[in-house]
C-alpha cells in the first residue's frame, strides 16, 4: 500500500509539473495584446496604428474600432514589441492629428483612460503601469507641441502665414524639442531598469536616441524590448527626423 501511495503521489507531481510547463509555454507564446478602456473626446472611432519591422523594413498595420461613448475593447495580434499610435478617427478623416504614442507589447493588457485631447493614462499590465510613469513626465511637453502644430496648421489653412510667423514657430518648435529631449534624459537616468523607458527614443533624433540607450540597463536592451530598440538605432528608415530639419 505504501508503494502504491508513493507511485500515485509521484504521478500527481508529474502531472502538476506538466500542467505548469504547459501554462508557462502558453503564456510565453501569447502573441496578442488586449486594449480596453474609455477615452473622452473621441467622436466615433479610434485608429490603432502599429509600426513593426520585417526584413529590415518598417511594416504598418492599422486597426480601426468603433467606440461607444468613448469605450473600446479589442485584441490585436503581435509577433514582437512594436510602436503604436492611438489616433482619433474623426480628426484623422479630416486630416488633423489627435493622438499619442504607446508600446504594443504581446502577451499584455493595456487599459486606456482619460481625454484624448487633454490627457490620458495607461494601466493594466506592469509594463503599461510603467508607461504611465513615462507619460506623466513627457505628456505636458507633447501636449504643448500638439497645440503648436494645430495653431500652425490653422494659420496655413487660413493663408495667414508670414515669414515672421514661420520663424517664430520654427524657434518655438526647436525650444519644445530641446525641452522634450532634456525631460527624456532625466527620466532615463532615473529609470534605467524600466522596460517602458525605451519608448522615449521614438521622440528623439538618432544621435540623442543612441545616447539615451546607453543609459539603460542591459537586461532591458537584451530582453523583449530589443526588437523595438535595435531598428530605431540602426535602420535609417526607422529613425526619427529632428524637429529642426
N, C-alpha and C positions, 0 to 999 in steps of 0.2 A: 504493500500500500504506500509506503514511504517513497519507493522508486517511482511509482505511478504519479504521485503528487509532484515529485521533482520534475518529471517529464512534462506534466501539464503546466507547471509554473514556467518551465523553460520555453514551451511553445507559446504561452501567453506573452512572455517577454519578447520573443522573436516577432510575434505579430504586432506588438506595440511598437517595436523598433521600426518594422517595415512601414507601419502607418505614419510614423513620424517622418521617415525619409520621404515618403510619397508627398506628405504635406509640405515639406521643405522644398522639394523639387517643383511642386505646383506653384508655390509662392515665388520661387526663383524664376520660373518660366512665364510668369504673368506678364503679358505684353499689352495690357490695357491700362488706360488712365480714366478714372471716373471723375467727372467735373459736374458739380452741382452748386446751387445757391440762388441768390437773388441780387440783382443789380438794378437799382432805380435809375431813372434817366434813360432807360432803353425802351424805344418805342415798340418794336415788334420782333426783333431778332438779334442774334449775336453771331458773329463770324469768328471761328477759332481757326487761325491760320498757322500751320505748322511748317517750319523750315528744318529739314533734315539734310543728310549728306549720303549720297550713293555714288560710288566710283569716283570719289574726289570732287563731285559737283553738287551744288545745292539742289534740293528737291523740295517742291512746295505742295502742300496738301491742305485744302480748305474744307471746313465743315461748318455749315450754317444751320442754326437751330432756331425755331420759332420760340419766343418767350411768352409766358402768361403772367402779366403783371410783373415782368422782370425776372420771373423764375425760370430755371432751366435745370435739366438733369440729363446728361449724356455720357456715353463711354466711347472712347476712341482707341484705335489700335496703334501701337508704337513698337519699334524694334530697339530703340535706344533713346537716350535723353536728347530732346530737341528744343529749339526755341519755339515759343508760342506767342502769338499776338491775339489778344481778345479785343474785338472791334465791334462797335455799334453798327448794326446792319443798315439802319435808315440813313445815317450820316454817310456811310460808305457808298450807298447808292447815289448820294448827292455829291460825291467826290470830295467829301470832307472827312478828315481823320479824327476819330474819337476812340481812343483805345489805349492799351498798355501791354507791356511785355510780361511773360511768365515763363517758367521752365515747364516743359511737358515731360514728366518722369513716369515711365512704365511701372506698373505694379503699385501705384499710389492713388490717393484720393485728394482732389483739390476742391476746397469749398471757397466760393467767392461771395463776398457781401459788400454792401456799401453803395456808392453812387458813381457811375462810370464817368460823370463829369466833374465831380468834386473830390472824390477819394474812395479807394477800395481797399479791402482787406483780404488776406489769404488765411485759410485754416485747413483742417483736415489732417493729413499725414505729417509726420515730423518735418520732412523736407519743405512742406508748404508753410508750416509754422515758422521755420527758418526764413523762408522767402518773405514772410510778413515783416520780419525784423529788417530785412534789406529794404523793403518798400517804405517802411517808416522813415528810413534815412534819406532815400533818394526821391521819394514821391513829390515832396514840395517843390524841388527843382524841376522835375519833369512836368508838373502842372504849370509852372511858370513858362517853360519852353513851349508847351502846347498852346497856352494863351497867346504867347507872342506869335506863334505860327498862324493862329486863327486871325489875329489882327492884321498880319502881313497879307494873308490871302484876301481878306475883306478889302484892303486898300487896293490891291492889284485888280480885284474884280470890279471895283467902282472906278477904276482908272484914275485914282487919286495919288498914285505912287510917284514920288520925285526922287531925284538923285540924292538929295539930302536925307530923305527918309530911308532910302536904301542903305546909306552909310550908317545911319543910326541903328537900324535893325541888324546890320551886319556886326556892328560893335557890340550890341546887346547880346546877340547870339553867341559870340565868342566869350563874352563875360559869363553867360549862363553855362556854356560848355565847361569852362575852366572851373566853375563852381561845382558842377556835377562831377568832374574828374577828381577834384580835391575831396569831395564827400565820399566817392568810391574808394579812394586810397585809405582814408581814415577808417572806413568800415572794414576793409580787407585786413588792415593791420590789427584791428581789434578782434576779428573773427576768422582767423586763418584756417580753422578746422571745420568751418561750417560749409556744407555742400552747396547751399543756395548762394553763397557768395560769388560763385562763378558767373552768375548772370550779369554781374557788373561789367564784365569785359565786353558785353554787347553794346554798352553805351559809350565805349571808348574807341579812339583811333588805335591802330595796330601797335604803335610804339608804346602807348600808355597801357594797352592791354597786356603786352608782354611783360612790362614792369610789374603790373598788378599780379599776374600769375605767379611771379617769383615770390610773392608774399604768402602764397597759400601752401598748406601742408601737403607733402607728397601723397598722403593717404587720400586726399580729395582729388588730386590730379591723376592718380593712377586707378581710381575706382570707376564707378559708373559715369562720373562726370567727364571722363576722358574723351568720350565721343562728342561732347558739347564743346570742350575747350580746344582740343587739338586743331580742328578745322578753322576756327576763328583766329588762331595764331599762325597757322601755316599755309592756309589756302587764300590767295588773293581774292577769289570770288566770294569769300565768306567774311571778309574784313570790313569793318565799319569805316565809312568815309568821315574824316574830321569835319567838324561843323564849318570851319572857315575855308574849306577848299571849294 
